[in-house]
Amino acid sequence: MIIKSIAEEDTVVTVPGYWEEAKAELMKRDRIMRKLIPQFGDLQLTGRGDAFTTLARSIIGQQISSKSAQVMWQRFLEACPKCTPLQVIKAGNESLAACGLSKRKSEYILDLANHFKAKTVHPDKWTEMADEDVIAEMLQIRGIGRWTAEMFLIFNLLRPNILPLDDPGLLKGISDSYFSGEPVSRSDAREVSANWEPWRTVATWYMWRSLDAETVN
């Protein structure tokens, strides 16, 4: 997989090198994508951040609004400005709770940090590992389910063929675009996505875009 890096506001931003090829293929074979993709011009998926930071932020943001998640994240960074596993472990439960994190989320963040410190997960090897192997490693960590792992594969590793069937936005996009707003099952989504292979990540991104052009980077 080719990934390009560009500088943006002193941050390394990665963009998938396969994007243009995927767009062309999807528009060639899928009538919905043929109409949808041109609406968003040169916009595309971008990835930021290291593995630990991305996962910590995902855990903190679970089951709360995006606004609340941003406030909580800023408080967390005040306690752990470097956001490293060692700094989180040193901060401990009390400091994490003082940020406003629930007891359970504090435990999840510490479990994440301990896995990284003990090297029971291998983020340095994830770029070379198969999708399901990365997911299997991540599921060892408390607080990380399949959806979180799939979002990591999409937004951090920029994997091209992820289909997050537990994502309500994907199912809503498929419902609106392919079934005239009728509810869709996971089986329906799989059937539609068969035509997207091997670019299901790209098609999923456009399904999200079809719902709200402002919510997906």
Secondary structure as the mmCIF struct_conf table of DSSP 4:
data_model
#
loop_
_struct_conf.conf_type_id
_struct_conf.id
_struct_conf.beg_label_comp_id
_struct_conf.beg_label_asym_id
_struct_conf.beg_label_seq_id
_struct_conf.end_label_comp_id
_struct_conf.end_label_asym_id
_struct_conf.end_label_seq_id
STRN STRN1 ILE A 3 GLU A 8
TURN_TY1_P TURN_TY1_P1 GLU A 9 ASP A 10
STRN STRN2 THR A 11 PRO A 16
TURN_TY1_P TURN_TY1_P2 GLY A 17 TYR A 18
HELX_RH_AL_P HELX_RH_AL_P1 TRP A 19 ARG A 29
HELX_RH_AL_P HELX_RH_AL_P2 ARG A 31 LEU A 36
HELX_RH_3T_P HELX_RH_3T_P1 ILE A 37 PHE A 40
TURN_TY1_P TURN_TY1_P3 GLY A 41 ASP A 42
STRN STRN3 GLY A 47 GLY A 47
BEND BEND1 GLY A 49 GLY A 49
HELX_RH_AL_P HELX_RH_AL_P3 ALA A 51 ILE A 60
TURN_TY1_P TURN_TY1_P4 GLY A 61 GLN A 63
BEND BEND2 ILE A 64 ILE A 64
HELX_RH_AL_P HELX_RH_AL_P4 SER A 66 ALA A 79
TURN_TY1_P TURN_TY1_P5 PRO A 81 LYS A 82
HELX_RH_AL_P HELX_RH_AL_P5 PRO A 85 ALA A 98
TURN_TY1_P TURN_TY1_P6 CYS A 99 GLY A 100
HELX_RH_AL_P HELX_RH_AL_P6 LYS A 103 ALA A 118
TURN_TY1_P TURN_TY1_P7 LYS A 119 LYS A 119
BEND BEND3 THR A 120 VAL A 121
TURN_TY1_P TURN_TY1_P8 PRO A 123 LYS A 125
HELX_RH_3T_P HELX_RH_3T_P2 TRP A 126 GLU A 128
BEND BEND4 MET A 129 MET A 129
HELX_RH_AL_P HELX_RH_AL_P7 ASP A 131 MET A 138
TURN_TY1_P TURN_TY1_P9 LEU A 139 GLN A 140
BEND BEND5 ILE A 141 ILE A 141
TURN_TY1_P TURN_TY1_P10 ARG A 142 GLY A 143
HELX_RH_AL_P HELX_RH_AL_P8 ARG A 146 PHE A 155
TURN_TY1_P TURN_TY1_P11 ASN A 156 ASN A 156
BEND BEND6 LEU A 157 LEU A 157
TURN_TY1_P TURN_TY1_P12 PRO A 160 ASN A 161
TURN_TY1_P TURN_TY1_P13 LEU A 165 ASP A 166
HELX_RH_AL_P HELX_RH_AL_P9 PRO A 168 TYR A 178
BEND BEND7 PHE A 179 PHE A 179
TURN_TY1_P TURN_TY1_P14 SER A 180 GLY A 181
HELX_RH_AL_P HELX_RH_AL_P10 ARG A 186 SER A 193
TURN_TY1_P TURN_TY1_P15 ALA A 194 PRO A 198
HELX_RH_AL_P HELX_RH_AL_P11 ARG A 200 LEU A 211
TURN_TY1_P TURN_TY1_P16 ALA A 213 GLU A 214
BEND BEND8 THR A 215 THR A 215
#
